[in-house]
Amino acid sequence: MTGNQIQLDMPLISERVKHVITQHGLTQKQVASSVGLSEQVFSNKINNLRPFSLKDLAALADFFGVSVDYLTGRTNDPVVAVPAGESL
């Protein structure tokens, strides 16, 4: 890692995404459609054939109500922290 680059653990991200999909009882097709990806592109990303973009991670986090930090493995707590006085 050099400069401001951050190395993301794509296999961990895929596992976390699969986990929240299962928790919500949804299919990959339903999630792909909800976050604006084709089923094939989403399948490639969840199977580590293509990386998730920050836009993808933000859309997935919003859709599932978890934090991007949770999806990327920076925390094991999926709860989104909302500063006092603010709402989602």
N, C-alpha and C positions, 0 to 999 in steps of 0.2 A: 504494500500500500504506500503510495507516495502522495505528497501534498494533501489535498482535500478529498481524495478519493476514498470512498467507503466500499469495502468488499462485503457483499451480501451473501448469506448462506442460502442459496436458491433451494437446495434439497429441504432445508428446515422450513423455508417459506411455503414450499409445496405441501409439506406435511401439515403445517398449521392451517393452510387453506382447506385441505381435504378434511381436517378435523372439524372446522366450523361448518363446512357443508354438511357433514354427517350429523353434527349436533342439531342443525336446523331441519334435517330431514328433506333436504333438497337434492336435486340432480345437478350434475355439472352443466347440463344444457340450460336449466333454469337460471343458474347463477351467471353463466356466460351472457345470456340474453339480458339479464338485469343490470350487468355492468358494462354493456356495450361491446362485447367481444363475440366473435363467431364461436361456435362450438368447437371447431377444429383448432383455432388459435388458442382458446382457453385450455383445451386438452393438451396441446403442445407445451403450454406454460406449466400446467400442473404436473406434467410428466418430465419436467426439466429439459425439454427440447428447445425451449425459448425462454429467455428471462422475463420476469415480471417487471414492468416499468413502474416508476413512482406513481404515475397516473392510475395504473392497474391496482396497485396496493392501496391507494387512497380510495378508489371506488369500492374495492372489496371491504376495506375497513368501515366505510360509511354504510354499506349494504348490510353487513353483519353486526354493526354496532360495537366493533372492537377497535383497538388502536393499531396504527401502523407499526408502532413499537412491538406490539404483541406478534403481529404477522411476521416481522423481521427477526424476532428472537431477542430483542433488546430488553424485553420483560416477559415474565411468565404470567402476568396478570392481564387478561383480555379487556378489563374494564377501562373505558375511556375516562380519563380524569378531566373534569370540567371545572375551571376556576370558579371560585365563589362569585355569585352575582351574574354568571353567564349561563346560557342554556345551549343545548345542541340544536 
